[in-house]
Amino acid sequence: MDKKLLVFGHKSPDTDSIASSIAMAFLQTKLGNSAEPRRLGNISKETEYALNHFKIGVPELLTSVSEDDNIILVDHNEFDQSVDNVQNSHIYMVVDHHRISNFQTTDPLYYYAEPVGCTCTILYKLFELNHIMIPADVAGLMLSAIISDTLLFKSPTCTKLDITTAERLAQISNTDINTYGLAMLKAGTDLSSFSEEELLDLDAKLVTIGNTVKAKIAQVNTADINDVMSRKDKLEKVMQNGINSLNLDLSVLLITDIINSNSQVIVLGSRSDLIEKSYSVKLENNTAFLKGIVSRKKQVIPILTANV
């Protein structure tokens, strides 16, 4: 690869999106390619904690790409979740653990996808496949991504491969998984300094459900659901503004309790009935409690899709 590769995850980047960008850029550099990580938005406090702990800098912000750019997509493939003009650039590779949707290319590419809990779990296998050693700081950041995406192995998206990979990365980075993991997750639950607009964009994805319902599904992690629900009226105003500006059929905020593994949802839009139908709940004042629901990827998007 003669041209520089730009490596980035989805908009509203989470820890996996940032970690996999950094890890993949490092891997490509070791393979002899010029590669640099990028981000498509502000980082969360959880991600900031991980980067600071392992003394790794924040990737540069990327706002658009051109047809001359060579890129690697990590932790996403849907163009709606990616950088502006991504469909016109040259996509060299994709590494992802989500559904494949709204994606096509004009040229052949490398595509690595597995139904695991975290993109960094797949990346670990690519390091092994290419016989590249992972340095301690990058290993620690990859471990952080697995802890984040699996909620310290509590999420239904977590697989045995995620756990064994995390254990290996913990050895490389000399990290106690439980002690560090709890500290990192708790750092991410401090939402007091974020505006309502920022909360709804911290970890949000635009998706089309069943090819007909345009939705924005945002998620925040907390140790106390009531802390976020106390801002419900202001959050609803911002959600309604998003519905109007993005022409959405559905806007959902998933407020996830990382301690008890449950979620409260705030739901607006003309297709809010999908939530009631999918989870056999009744929305009261635009909200409902979803027991045991913590994963947008496995317990929300596919469930809503099956009930359109």
PASEBA-1860 file (N, C-alpha, C; in nm, 3 decimals):
! residues 308
1> MDKKLLVF> 0.085/-0.119/0.000/0.000/0.000/0.000/0.088/0.124/0.000 ~ 0.088/0.198/-0.113/0.174/0.315/-0.126/0.120/0.436/-0.050 ~ -0.013/0.454/-0.055/-0.072/0.569/0.012/-0.100/0.539/0.159 ~ -0.106/0.645/0.236/-0.135/0.631/0.378/-0.277/0.579/0.400 ~ -0.290/0.487/0.494/-0.421/0.435/0.531/-0.474/0.513/0.651 ~ -0.598/0.557/0.642/-0.666/0.619/0.755/-0.755/0.514/0.819 ~ -0.739/0.494/0.948/-0.812/0.388/1.019/-0.906/0.454/1.121 ~ -1.034/0.421/1.113/-1.128/0.483/1.206/-1.251/0.397/1.228
9> GHKSPDTD> -1.314/0.420/1.344/-1.439/0.354/1.379/-1.557/0.444/1.348 ~ -1.668/0.417/1.414/-1.793/0.486/1.384/-1.802/0.624/1.451 ~ -1.902/0.701/1.407/-1.933/0.828/1.472/-1.974/0.801/1.617 ~ -1.967/0.906/1.701/-1.991/0.888/1.845/-1.908/0.771/1.896 ~ -1.777/0.780/1.884/-1.691/0.663/1.911/-1.694/0.617/2.055 ~ -1.700/0.485/2.073/-1.688/0.425/2.205/-1.544/0.376/2.222 ~ -1.518/0.307/2.330/-1.381/0.264/2.359/-1.331/0.165/2.254 ~ -1.415/0.074/2.210/-1.373/-0.023/2.108/-1.340/0.047/1.977
17> SIASSIAM> -1.420/0.146/1.940/-1.398/0.218/1.816/-1.261/0.288/1.816 ~ -1.226/0.350/1.928/-1.097/0.418/1.939/-0.983/0.318/1.951 ~ -1.000/0.218/2.037/-0.894/0.119/2.060/-0.863/0.040/1.933 ~ -0.966/-0.002/1.861/-0.943/-0.081/1.740/-0.879/0.003/1.630 ~ -0.908/0.134/1.627/-0.843/0.222/1.530/-0.694/0.230/1.557 ~ -0.660/0.248/1.685/-0.519/0.259/1.725/-0.447/0.127/1.704 ~ -0.509/0.017/1.743/-0.446/-0.114/1.729/-0.427/-0.151/1.582 ~ -0.527/-0.127/1.500/-0.514/-0.161/1.358/-0.410/-0.074/1.289
25> AFLQTKLG> -0.403/0.054/1.322/-0.302/0.140/1.263/-0.162/0.091/1.301 ~ -0.146/0.047/1.427/-0.017/-0.007/1.471/0.017/-0.135/1.393 ~ -0.081/-0.224/1.378/-0.059/-0.348/1.305/-0.018/-0.322/1.161 ~ -0.090/-0.231/1.095/-0.060/-0.201/0.956/0.080/-0.141/0.941 ~ 0.120/-0.058/1.037/0.254/0.000/1.034/0.360/-0.109/1.045 ~ 0.336/-0.206/1.133/0.430/-0.317/1.148/0.435/-0.405/1.023 ~ 0.327/-0.404/0.946/0.323/-0.481/0.822/0.383/-0.405/0.704 ~ 0.433/-0.285/0.732/0.499/-0.207/0.629/0.415/-0.104/0.559
33> NSAEPRRL> 0.292/-0.086/0.605/0.203/0.014/0.547/0.203/0.141/0.632 ~ 0.189/0.254/0.567/0.174/0.381/0.639/0.028/0.394/0.683 ~ 0.006/0.401/0.813/-0.132/0.404/0.864/-0.140/0.493/0.986 ~ -0.251/0.564/0.999/-0.274/0.650/1.114/-0.418/0.635/1.163 ~ -0.438/0.631/1.296/-0.574/0.622/1.349/-0.643/0.759/1.348 ~ -0.772/0.757/1.335/-0.854/0.879/1.341/-0.977/0.851/1.427 ~ -1.048/0.955/1.464/-1.174/0.942/1.537/-1.279/1.028/1.468 ~ -1.406/0.987/1.483/-1.516/1.059/1.418/-1.603/1.134/1.518
41> GNISKETE> -1.544/1.173/1.631/-1.621/1.247/1.731/-1.544/1.256/1.860 ~ -1.606/1.318/1.959/-1.543/1.333/2.090/-1.538/1.199/2.162 ~ -1.435/1.179/2.242/-1.424/1.055/2.319/-1.500/1.068/2.450 ~ -1.542/0.954/2.503/-1.612/0.951/2.631/-1.514/0.954/2.746 ~ -1.566/0.973/2.867/-1.478/0.972/2.984/-1.421/0.834/3.008 ~ -1.495/0.731/2.973/-1.443/0.595/2.985/-1.321/0.576/2.895 ~ -1.334/0.618/2.769/-1.223/0.607/2.675/-1.106/0.694/2.719 ~ -1.136/0.813/2.767/-1.031/0.902/2.816/-0.954/0.837/2.931
49> YALNHFKI> -1.027/0.769/3.019/-0.964/0.700/3.132/-0.867/0.594/3.080 ~ -0.912/0.515/2.982/-0.828/0.409/2.928/-0.703/0.464/2.859 ~ -0.721/0.567/2.778/-0.608/0.627/2.708/-0.507/0.686/2.805 ~ -0.556/0.752/2.908/-0.467/0.811/3.009/-0.393/0.702/3.087 ~ -0.466/0.596/3.121/-0.407/0.489/3.201/-0.289/0.424/3.127 ~ -0.306/0.405/2.997/-0.201/0.337/2.920/-0.113/0.437/2.842 ~ -0.133/0.566/2.872/-0.048/0.672/2.818/-0.042/0.671/2.665 ~ -0.161/0.671/2.606/-0.176/0.674/2.461/-0.253/0.800/2.423
57> GVPELLTS> -0.208/0.869/2.319/-0.272/0.992/2.279/-0.406/0.971/2.208 ~ -0.486/1.077/2.208/-0.617/1.073/2.141/-0.595/1.089/1.990 ~ -0.654/1.002/1.908/-0.640/1.016/1.762/-0.695/1.149/1.712 ~ -0.644/1.192/1.602/-0.688/1.318/1.540/-0.830/1.304/1.487 ~ -0.906/1.414/1.494/-1.044/1.415/1.447/-1.048/1.416/1.294 ~ -1.137/1.335/1.238/-1.159/1.328/1.093/-1.303/1.365/1.064 ~ -1.325/1.460/0.971/-1.461/1.506/0.942/-1.512/1.461/0.805 ~ -1.421/1.428/0.714/-1.464/1.381/0.582/-1.346/1.314/0.513
65> VSEDDNII> -1.377/1.237/0.410/-1.275/1.175/0.327/-1.306/1.203/0.181 ~ -1.208/1.178/0.096/-1.227/1.199/-0.047/-1.202/1.070/-0.123 ~ -1.224/1.073/-0.253/-1.204/0.954/-0.336/-1.057/0.915/-0.345 ~ -0.968/1.006/-0.304/-0.824/0.976/-0.306/-0.777/0.907/-0.179 ~ -0.864/0.900/-0.077/-0.823/0.842/0.051/-0.838/0.691/0.053 ~ -0.741/0.624/0.111/-0.748/0.481/0.137/-0.780/0.461/0.284 ~ -0.881/0.383/0.314/-0.928/0.377/0.452/-0.950/0.232/0.498 ~ -0.944/0.216/0.629/-0.982/0.092/0.694/-1.093/0.125/0.793
73> LVDHNEFD> -1.205/0.058/0.782/-1.315/0.075/0.876/-1.304/-0.030/0.986 ~ -1.310/0.012/1.110/-1.314/-0.081/1.222/-1.439/-0.053/1.304 ~ -1.491/-0.159/1.365/-1.606/-0.148/1.455/-1.732/-0.092/1.389 ~ -1.740/-0.095/1.259/-1.863/-0.055/1.188/-1.844/-0.085/1.040 ~ -1.957/-0.088/0.970/-1.953/-0.098/0.824/-2.062/-0.016/0.759 ~ -2.166/0.018/0.833/-2.279/0.093/0.776/-2.236/0.236/0.744 ~ -2.260/0.278/0.621/-2.217/0.410/0.578/-2.283/0.521/0.659 ~ -2.406/0.500/0.706/-2.474/0.601/0.786/-2.401/0.630/0.917
81> QSVDNVQN> -2.321/0.534/0.963/-2.249/0.550/1.089/-2.106/0.598/1.069 ~ -2.068/0.620/0.943/-1.929/0.648/0.913/-1.907/0.794/0.876 ~ -1.785/0.823/0.833/-1.746/0.959/0.798/-1.817/1.004/0.671 ~ -1.833/1.133/0.654/-1.895/1.188/0.534/-1.816/1.148/0.410 ~ -1.887/1.109/0.305/-1.831/1.074/0.175/-1.755/0.942/0.175 ~ -1.780/0.860/0.278/-1.706/0.733/0.288/-1.729/0.643/0.167 ~ -1.848/0.649/0.109/-1.881/0.561/-0.002/-1.799/0.591/-0.127 ~ -1.738/0.708/-0.133/-1.660/0.745/-0.251/-1.509/0.724/-0.232
89> SHIYMVVD> -1.469/0.686/-0.113/-1.328/0.661/-0.087/-1.294/0.515/-0.121 ~ -1.166/0.482/-0.112/-1.126/0.344/-0.138/-1.117/0.270/-0.005 ~ -1.209/0.178/0.017/-1.211/0.100/0.141/-1.120/-0.021/0.123 ~ -1.010/-0.018/0.192/-0.909/-0.123/0.180/-0.944/-0.245/0.264 ~ -1.007/-0.220/0.381/-1.033/-0.330/0.473/-1.144/-0.290/0.571 ~ -1.215/-0.391/0.619/-1.313/-0.373/0.726/-1.288/-0.480/0.831 ~ -1.287/-0.440/0.958/-1.281/-0.535/1.069/-1.396/-0.497/1.162 ~ -1.491/-0.590/1.181/-1.614/-0.551/1.250/-1.680/-0.671/1.317
97> HHRISNFQ> -1.768/-0.641/1.413/-1.843/-0.747/1.480/-1.992/-0.717/1.483 ~ -2.038/-0.631/1.391/-2.179/-0.596/1.381/-2.243/-0.658/1.257 ~ -2.372/-0.639/1.242/-2.442/-0.681/1.122/-2.384/-0.607/1.001 ~ -2.398/-0.665/0.883/-2.356/-0.598/0.761/-2.479/-0.538/0.696 ~ -2.479/-0.405/0.680/-2.597/-0.338/0.628/-2.556/-0.207/0.561 ~ -2.627/-0.170/0.454/-2.600/-0.043/0.387/-2.453/-0.032/0.350 ~ -2.399/-0.139/0.293/-2.256/-0.142/0.263/-2.231/-0.208/0.128 ~ -2.156/-0.137/0.043/-2.111/-0.196/-0.081/-1.989/-0.120/-0.130
105> TTDPLYYY> -1.904/-0.188/-0.207/-1.785/-0.124/-0.261/-1.774/-0.154/-0.410 ~ -1.694/-0.073/-0.479/-1.672/-0.097/-0.622/-1.552/-0.188/-0.645 ~ -1.464/-0.197/-0.544/-1.344/-0.279/-0.557/-1.343/-0.390/-0.453 ~ -1.269/-0.498/-0.480/-1.252/-0.603/-0.379/-1.181/-0.547/-0.255 ~ -1.200/-0.612/-0.142/-1.140/-0.564/-0.019/-1.119/-0.680/0.078 ~ -1.042/-0.653/0.183/-1.029/-0.747/0.293/-1.143/-0.719/0.390 ~ -1.214/-0.825/0.430/-1.326/-0.808/0.523/-1.318/-0.916/0.630 ~ -1.301/-0.872/0.755/-1.293/-0.964/0.868/-1.410/-0.934/0.962
113> AEPVGCTC> -1.496/-1.030/0.981/-1.611/-1.011/1.070/-1.640/-1.139/1.145 ~ -1.668/-1.127/1.272/-1.705/-1.241/1.355/-1.811/-1.197/1.456 ~ -1.900/-1.289/1.494/-2.002/-1.257/1.594/-1.948/-1.268/1.736 ~ -1.855/-1.180/1.767/-1.796/-1.175/1.902/-1.835/-1.044/1.968 ~ -1.792/-1.026/2.092/-1.836/-0.910/2.168/-1.763/-0.782/2.138 ~ -1.648/-0.790/2.068/-1.563/-0.673/2.054/-1.475/-0.684/1.930 ~ -1.457/-0.572/1.862/-1.369/-0.571/1.745/-1.226/-0.607/1.782 ~ -1.180/-0.563/1.900/-1.043/-0.590/1.940/-1.017/-0.739/1.961
121> TILYKLFE> -1.121/-0.817/1.985/-1.105/-0.962/1.991/-1.063/-1.016/1.855 ~ -1.122/-0.965/1.750/-1.085/-1.005/1.614/-0.945/-0.955/1.581 ~ -0.914/-0.834/1.622/-0.782/-0.777/1.594/-0.671/-0.858/1.660 ~ -0.697/-0.910/1.779/-0.597/-0.993/1.846/-0.561/-1.112/1.756 ~ -0.661/-1.172/1.692/-0.635/-1.285/1.603/-0.553/-1.242/1.482 ~ -0.575/-1.119/1.433/-0.499/-1.070/1.319/-0.353/-1.045/1.357 ~ -0.330/-0.999/1.480/-0.192/-0.986/1.528/-0.124/-1.124/1.529 ~ -0.195/-1.224/1.582/-0.139/-1.359/1.587/-0.116/-1.415/1.447
129> LNHIMIPA> -0.212/-1.394/1.358/-0.202/-1.446/1.222/-0.079/-1.390/1.150 ~ -0.046/-1.264/1.179/0.067/-1.199/1.114/0.195/-1.205/1.197 ~ 0.190/-1.277/1.310/0.307/-1.295/1.396/0.365/-1.162/1.442 ~ 0.276/-1.071/1.479/0.317/-0.939/1.529/0.291/-0.933/1.679 ~ 0.393/-0.898/1.756/0.377/-0.885/1.900/0.303/-0.756/1.934 ~ 0.216/-0.764/2.033/0.139/-0.647/2.076/0.212/-0.582/2.194 ~ 0.247/-0.455/2.185/0.311/-0.388/2.298/0.214/-0.373/2.415 ~ 0.268/-0.356/2.534/0.186/-0.354/2.656/0.079/-0.246/2.653
137> DVAGLMLS> 0.113/-0.126/2.604/0.014/-0.018/2.606/-0.101/-0.045/2.511 ~ -0.070/-0.095/2.391/-0.176/-0.127/2.295/-0.260/-0.245/2.346 ~ -0.195/-0.343/2.407/-0.268/-0.456/2.464/-0.363/-0.410/2.573 ~ -0.318/-0.317/2.656/-0.406/-0.265/2.762/-0.526/-0.192/2.706 ~ -0.505/-0.119/2.598/-0.616/-0.047/2.536/-0.714/-0.144/2.470 ~ -0.662/-0.249/2.408/-0.749/-0.351/2.349/-0.829/-0.423/2.458 ~ -0.763/-0.451/2.570/-0.833/-0.510/2.684/-0.946/-0.418/2.731 ~ -0.919/-0.288/2.736/-1.020/-0.190/2.777/-1.143/-0.198/2.687
145> AIISDTLL> -1.119/-0.216/2.557/-1.230/-0.225/2.462/-1.317/-0.347/2.489 ~ -1.253/-0.460/2.517/-1.330/-0.582/2.544/-1.410/-0.566/2.674 ~ -1.347/-0.510/2.775/-1.419/-0.486/2.901/-1.539/-0.395/2.877 ~ -1.519/-0.291/2.798/-1.626/-0.195/2.771/-1.740/-0.258/2.693 ~ -1.709/-0.324/2.582/-1.815/-0.379/2.497/-1.890/-0.494/2.562 ~ -1.825/-0.566/2.652/-1.891/-0.680/2.717/-1.939/-0.648/2.857 ~ -1.923/-0.521/2.898/-1.959/-0.481/3.035/-1.896/-0.576/3.137 ~ -1.764/-0.593/3.123/-1.686/-0.680/3.210/-1.744/-0.822/3.207
153> FKSPTCTK> -1.772/-0.869/3.083/-1.817/-1.005/3.053/-1.961/-1.034/3.096 ~ -2.038/-0.931/3.130/-2.178/-0.950/3.170/-2.275/-0.942/3.053 ~ -2.233/-0.883/2.943/-2.323/-0.863/2.830/-2.350/-0.995/2.758 ~ -2.471/-1.011/2.703/-2.501/-1.133/2.625/-2.420/-1.141/2.496 ~ -2.355/-1.034/2.457/-2.270/-1.038/2.338/-2.136/-1.103/2.367 ~ -2.103/-1.121/2.494/-1.972/-1.174/2.531/-1.961/-1.321/2.495 ~ -1.847/-1.359/2.436/-1.822/-1.498/2.400/-1.701/-1.550/2.478 ~ -1.681/-1.680/2.471/-1.563/-1.738/2.536/-1.435/-1.682/2.476
161> LDITTAER> -1.439/-1.653/2.347/-1.320/-1.598/2.281/-1.288/-1.459/2.335 ~ -1.389/-1.378/2.363/-1.366/-1.247/2.424/-1.295/-1.262/2.558 ~ -1.341/-1.357/2.637/-1.284/-1.376/2.772/-1.139/-1.424/2.764 ~ -1.113/-1.525/2.681/-0.976/-1.577/2.672/-0.882/-1.472/2.611 ~ -0.933/-1.394/2.515/-0.851/-1.287/2.457/-0.820/-1.180/2.561 ~ -0.921/-1.144/2.640/-0.899/-1.045/2.747/-0.794/-1.093/2.846 ~ -0.799/-1.220/2.879/-0.701/-1.275/2.974/-0.560/-1.267/2.918 ~ -0.544/-1.293/2.788/-0.412/-1.285/2.727/-0.363/-1.140/2.720
169> LAQISNTD> -0.453/-1.050/2.687/-0.416/-0.908/2.682/-0.383/-0.854/2.820 ~ -0.451/-0.906/2.921/-0.422/-0.865/3.059/-0.282/-0.908/3.099 ~ -0.241/-1.026/3.055/-0.106/-1.073/3.084/-0.001/-0.986/3.016 ~ -0.026/-0.953/2.890/0.069/-0.870/2.814/0.083/-0.732/2.877 ~ -0.029/-0.676/2.919/-0.030/-0.539/2.973/-0.012/-0.533/3.124 ~ -0.001/-0.652/3.187/0.015/-0.659/3.333/-0.098/-0.584/3.404 ~ -0.219/-0.621/3.368/-0.338/-0.552/3.420/-0.429/-0.650/3.494 ~ -0.476/-0.610/3.611/-0.578/-0.688/3.682/-0.713/-0.654/3.621
177> INTYGLAM> -0.775/-0.752/3.558/-0.896/-0.726/3.481/-1.008/-0.667/3.566 ~ -1.039/-0.728/3.679/-1.152/-0.682/3.759/-1.128/-0.546/3.821 ~ -1.011/-0.526/3.880/-0.982/-0.398/3.945/-0.982/-0.284/3.845 ~ -0.907/-0.304/3.737/-0.900/-0.200/3.634/-1.034/-0.184/3.564 ~ -1.099/-0.296/3.531/-1.224/-0.290/3.457/-1.332/-0.214/3.529 ~ -1.348/-0.239/3.658/-1.450/-0.168/3.735/-1.418/-0.019/3.742 ~ -1.291/0.014/3.760/-1.252/0.155/3.767/-1.280/0.225/3.635 ~ -1.251/0.158/3.524/-1.275/0.218/3.393/-1.424/0.237/3.366
185> LKAGTDLS> -1.504/0.135/3.395/-1.648/0.145/3.371/-1.711/0.252/3.459 ~ -1.666/0.263/3.583/-1.720/0.366/3.672/-1.681/0.505/3.625 ~ -1.561/0.519/3.569/-1.518/0.649/3.515/-1.612/0.693/3.404 ~ -1.663/0.596/3.329/-1.753/0.628/3.219/-1.894/0.663/3.262 ~ -1.927/0.640/3.389/-2.064/0.669/3.435/-2.078/0.810/3.490 ~ -1.969/0.885/3.497/-1.977/1.024/3.543/-2.022/1.111/3.426 ~ -2.151/1.139/3.421/-2.210/1.211/3.309/-2.245/1.355/3.342 ~ -2.206/1.400/3.460/-2.251/1.530/3.510/-2.205/1.648/3.426
193> SFSEEELL> -2.090/1.635/3.361/-2.035/1.749/3.286/-2.086/1.756/3.142 ~ -2.164/1.658/3.099/-2.212/1.655/2.961/-2.348/1.724/2.949 ~ -2.364/1.799/2.842/-2.495/1.856/2.810/-2.587/1.745/2.760 ~ -2.715/1.777/2.746/-2.809/1.677/2.695/-2.774/1.639/2.552 ~ -2.731/1.736/2.472/-2.691/1.708/2.335/-2.572/1.612/2.333 ~ -2.477/1.636/2.421/-2.359/1.550/2.427/-2.394/1.410/2.476 ~ -2.484/1.400/2.574/-2.525/1.269/2.623/-2.586/1.184/2.511 ~ -2.665/1.248/2.428/-2.734/1.175/2.322/-2.644/1.143/2.203
201> DLDAKLVT> -2.522/1.196/2.205/-2.427/1.166/2.098/-2.305/1.092/2.147 ~ -2.297/1.063/2.278/-2.180/0.994/2.333/-2.161/0.858/2.268 ~ -2.269/0.784/2.256/-2.264/0.651/2.195/-2.397/0.628/2.125 ~ -2.405/0.680/2.004/-2.532/0.676/1.930/-2.510/0.621/1.790 ~ -2.610/0.550/1.741/-2.600/0.496/1.605/-2.729/0.523/1.529 ~ -2.711/0.568/1.405/-2.823/0.581/1.313/-2.839/0.449/1.239 ~ -2.956/0.390/1.245/-2.981/0.262/1.180/-3.114/0.266/1.108 ~ -3.124/0.185/1.005/-3.252/0.165/0.939/-3.301/0.026/0.977
209> IGNTVKAK> -3.416/0.022/1.041/-3.470/-0.103/1.093/-3.572/-0.160/0.995 ~ -3.545/-0.280/0.950/-3.636/-0.344/0.856/-3.652/-0.271/0.724 ~ -3.553/-0.193/0.686/-3.551/-0.118/0.560/-3.656/-0.007/0.553 ~ -3.726/0.017/0.663/-3.834/0.118/0.657/-3.827/0.220/0.770 ~ -3.776/0.182/0.885/-3.780/0.269/1.003/-3.643/0.330/1.026 ~ -3.634/0.461/1.008/-3.509/0.531/1.033/-3.502/0.566/1.181 ~ -3.398/0.520/1.248/-3.392/0.533/1.393/-3.255/0.580/1.440 ~ -3.256/0.649/1.552/-3.133/0.680/1.624/-3.143/0.613/1.760
217> IAQVNTAD> -3.046/0.528/1.789/-3.047/0.456/1.915/-2.920/0.495/1.992 ~ -2.939/0.571/2.098/-2.828/0.617/2.181/-2.824/0.535/2.309 ~ -2.705/0.525/2.367/-2.691/0.449/2.492/-2.591/0.519/2.583 ~ -2.625/0.526/2.711/-2.532/0.575/2.812/-2.528/0.474/2.925 ~ -2.410/0.456/2.982/-2.393/0.367/3.097/-2.391/0.449/3.225 ~ -2.450/0.395/3.329/-2.458/0.467/3.455/-2.459/0.368/3.571 ~ -2.426/0.420/3.688/-2.439/0.339/3.809/-2.571/0.367/3.878 ~ -2.643/0.469/3.830/-2.772/0.506/3.889/-2.861/0.564/3.779
225> INDVMSRK> -2.961/0.488/3.737/-3.051/0.531/3.630/-3.120/0.663/3.664 ~ -3.152/0.682/3.791/-3.224/0.803/3.831/-3.144/0.930/3.804 ~ -3.012/0.920/3.807/-2.929/1.037/3.778/-2.956/1.090/3.638 ~ -2.971/0.997/3.543/-2.998/1.037/3.405/-3.145/1.073/3.387 ~ -3.233/0.998/3.448/-3.377/1.024/3.434/-3.418/1.159/3.492 ~ -3.339/1.213/3.582/-3.370/1.346/3.637/-3.359/1.454/3.529 ~ -3.298/1.421/3.418/-3.283/1.516/3.307/-3.375/1.482/3.190 ~ -3.475/1.401/3.217/-3.562/1.346/3.113/-3.627/1.454/3.026
233> DKLEKVMQ> -3.683/1.557/3.085/-3.752/1.659/3.006/-3.659/1.727/2.906 ~ -3.538/1.759/2.951/-3.442/1.824/2.862/-3.392/1.727/2.755 ~ -3.375/1.601/2.794/-3.333/1.500/2.697/-3.439/1.481/2.588 ~ -3.564/1.481/2.627/-3.672/1.462/2.530/-3.676/1.576/2.429 ~ -3.649/1.699/2.475/-3.649/1.812/2.382/-3.540/1.795/2.276 ~ -3.424/1.751/2.320/-3.313/1.729/2.225/-3.345/1.613/2.132 ~ -3.406/1.507/2.186/-3.444/1.393/2.102/-3.545/1.435/1.997 ~ -3.642/1.519/2.035/-3.741/1.566/1.939/-3.677/1.651/1.831
241> NGINSLNL> -3.580/1.734/1.870/-3.508/1.814/1.771/-3.436/1.723/1.671 ~ -3.380/1.613/1.721/-3.313/1.518/1.633/-3.410/1.451/1.538 ~ -3.528/1.417/1.588/-3.632/1.357/1.503/-3.667/1.452/1.388 ~ -3.680/1.580/1.421/-3.717/1.680/1.320/-3.605/1.703/1.219 ~ -3.482/1.715/1.269/-3.371/1.750/1.179/-3.323/1.633/1.095 ~ -3.333/1.512/1.149/-3.285/1.394/1.077/-3.398/1.314/1.013 ~ -3.521/1.362/1.029/-3.638/1.295/0.972/-3.647/1.151/1.022 ~ -3.636/1.134/1.155/-3.637/1.002/1.215/-3.779/0.953/1.241
249> DLSVLLIT> -3.795/0.822/1.236/-3.921/0.760/1.277/-3.917/0.719/1.424 ~ -3.795/0.704/1.477/-3.780/0.654/1.613/-3.651/0.707/1.674 ~ -3.661/0.755/1.798/-3.543/0.798/1.873/-3.547/0.730/2.009 ~ -3.441/0.658/2.043/-3.436/0.581/2.166/-3.310/0.616/2.244 ~ -3.326/0.641/2.372/-3.211/0.653/2.462/-3.216/0.537/2.559 ~ -3.113/0.453/2.553/-3.101/0.336/2.640/-3.011/0.376/2.757 ~ -3.068/0.382/2.876/-2.994/0.419/2.997/-2.963/0.290/3.071 ~ -2.837/0.247/3.063/-2.800/0.113/3.110/-2.732/0.118/3.245
257> DIINSNSQ> -2.786/0.043/3.338/-2.731/0.028/3.473/-2.625/-0.082/3.469 ~ -2.497/-0.043/3.476/-2.389/-0.142/3.463/-2.374/-0.228/3.587 ~ -2.433/-0.187/3.697/-2.424/-0.264/3.821/-2.524/-0.379/3.821 ~ -2.649/-0.348/3.784/-2.756/-0.447/3.791/-2.797/-0.504/3.656 ~ -2.733/-0.457/3.548/-2.756/-0.511/3.413/-2.902/-0.500/3.369 ~ -2.957/-0.379/3.383/-3.090/-0.346/3.333/-3.083/-0.213/3.261 ~ -3.191/-0.177/3.191/-3.194/-0.048/3.123/-3.332/0.017/3.134 ~ -3.331/0.148/3.139/-3.451/0.229/3.124/-3.442/0.294/2.987
265> VIVLGSRS> -3.553/0.300/2.915/-3.551/0.365/2.784/-3.641/0.488/2.784 ~ -3.595/0.590/2.713/-3.678/0.704/2.677/-3.700/0.692/2.527 ~ -3.825/0.698/2.486/-3.860/0.668/2.346/-3.951/0.776/2.289 ~ -3.914/0.829/2.173/-3.997/0.925/2.102/-4.005/0.886/1.955 ~ -4.105/0.937/1.885/-4.117/0.914/1.742/-4.245/0.844/1.704 ~ -4.275/0.849/1.576/-4.399/0.790/1.526/-4.401/0.638/1.535 ~ -4.283/0.574/1.549/-4.278/0.429/1.560/-4.234/0.383/1.700 ~ -4.270/0.462/1.799/-4.240/0.421/1.937/-4.313/0.293/1.975
273> DLIEKSYS> -4.416/0.259/1.898/-4.488/0.135/1.921/-4.398/0.012/1.908 ~ -4.288/0.026/1.833/-4.195/-0.086/1.816/-4.136/-0.132/1.948 ~ -4.110/-0.037/2.037/-4.056/-0.072/2.168/-4.160/-0.152/2.247 ~ -4.284/-0.105/2.246/-4.391/-0.173/2.320/-4.412/-0.314/2.265 ~ -4.414/-0.327/2.133/-4.437/-0.456/2.069/-4.320/-0.552/2.092 ~ -4.198/-0.500/2.085/-4.079/-0.584/2.094/-4.054/-0.637/2.233 ~ -4.089/-0.559/2.335/-4.056/-0.598/2.473/-4.179/-0.620/2.561 ~ -4.296/-0.618/2.499/-4.422/-0.640/2.574/-4.431/-0.548/2.694
281> VKLENNTA> -4.403/-0.419/2.669/-4.413/-0.318/2.774/-4.507/-0.208/2.728 ~ -4.550/-0.127/2.821/-4.633/-0.012/2.791/-4.555/0.113/2.826 ~ -4.532/0.198/2.726/-4.463/0.323/2.752/-4.552/0.416/2.833 ~ -4.499/0.462/2.941/-4.570/0.559/3.025/-4.485/0.685/3.032 ~ -4.543/0.794/2.980/-4.469/0.920/2.974/-4.339/0.900/2.895 ~ -4.349/0.823/2.787/-4.239/0.800/2.693/-4.125/0.715/2.749 ~ -4.152/0.638/2.854/-4.043/0.560/2.911/-4.091/0.423/2.958 ~ -3.995/0.330/2.966/-4.024/0.196/3.016/-3.895/0.134/3.070
289> FLKGIVSR> -3.911/0.039/3.162/-3.798/-0.033/3.221/-3.782/-0.166/3.149 ~ -3.661/-0.195/3.102/-3.634/-0.319/3.030/-3.537/-0.403/3.112 ~ -3.592/-0.500/3.181/-3.512/-0.585/3.268/-3.417/-0.673/3.187 ~ -3.290/-0.672/3.225/-3.191/-0.759/3.162/-3.143/-0.714/3.025 ~ -3.188/-0.598/2.979/-3.148/-0.549/2.847/-3.030/-0.454/2.863 ~ -2.916/-0.491/2.803/-2.796/-0.407/2.815/-2.723/-0.389/2.681 ~ -2.755/-0.471/2.581/-2.681/-0.469/2.455/-2.765/-0.416/2.340 ~ -2.725/-0.302/2.287/-2.794/-0.247/2.170/-2.778/-0.339/2.049
297> KKQVIPIL> -2.658/-0.396/2.035/-2.628/-0.479/1.918/-2.707/-0.609/1.916 ~ -2.722/-0.673/2.032/-2.783/-0.806/2.037/-2.925/-0.805/2.090 ~ -2.957/-0.710/2.178/-3.088/-0.714/2.244/-3.182/-0.601/2.202 ~ -3.135/-0.512/2.115/-3.222/-0.402/2.072/-3.241/-0.404/1.921 ~ -3.136/-0.380/1.845/-3.153/-0.367/1.700/-3.214/-0.493/1.637 ~ -3.165/-0.614/1.667/-3.228/-0.731/1.604/-3.371/-0.757/1.652 ~ -3.398/-0.725/1.779/-3.534/-0.746/1.832/-3.632/-0.649/1.764 ~ -3.592/-0.524/1.748/-3.678/-0.428/1.681/-3.698/-0.467/1.534
305> TANV> -3.591/-0.514/1.471/-3.599/-0.554/1.331/-3.698/-0.669/1.312 ~ -3.700/-0.761/1.405/-3.791/-0.877/1.397/-3.936/-0.839/1.418 ~ -3.960/-0.720/1.473/-4.098/-0.680/1.505/-4.150/-0.564/1.421 ~ -4.074/-0.523/1.318/-4.122/-0.415/1.231/-4.250/-0.457/1.159
END
